Amino acid sequence: MRQRTYDREFIKNAIELYKNGKPAVDVCNDLGIAHSTFYGWLKKNNVEGPGSFTGSGNIKPINEEAVRLKRELEDAKAERDILKKALAIFSRQRQ
């Protein structure tokens, strides 16, 4: 059986219905969501806050710096490798 995916707005709207006083069972039944899935969303929302559902391909604010630093490291390594190759080429030409 294929796992169903939900977009960020759908999840936020479901949580908002629950926060506005609608029982969790009714939210699940009305929207066709598995109860365990919905309770997982609620738990994640309580732990990580409203920014917890970033959507596919988006980075959580907590991880933005780590991603930026990884990119900088990759760039620095590429520059280093280019300089090493250039040094080797110029060293051979002088001999």
Stockholm file with secondary structure:
# STOCKHOLM 1.0

chainA/1-95         MRQRTYDREFIKNAIELYKNGKPAVDVCNDLGIAHSTFYGWLKKNNVEGPGSFTGSGNIKPINEEAVRLKRELEDAKAERDILKKALAIFSRQRQ
#=GR chainA/1-95 SS CCCCCCCHHHHHHHHHHHHTTCCHHHHHHHHTCCHHHHHHHHHHHHHHCGGGCCCTTCCCGGGHHHHHHHHHHHHHHHHHHHHHHHHHHHHHHHC
#=GC SS_cons        CCCCCCCHHHHHHHHHHHHTTCCHHHHHHHHTCCHHHHHHHHHHHHHHCGGGCCCTTCCCGGGHHHHHHHHHHHHHHHHHHHHHHHHHHHHHHHC
//
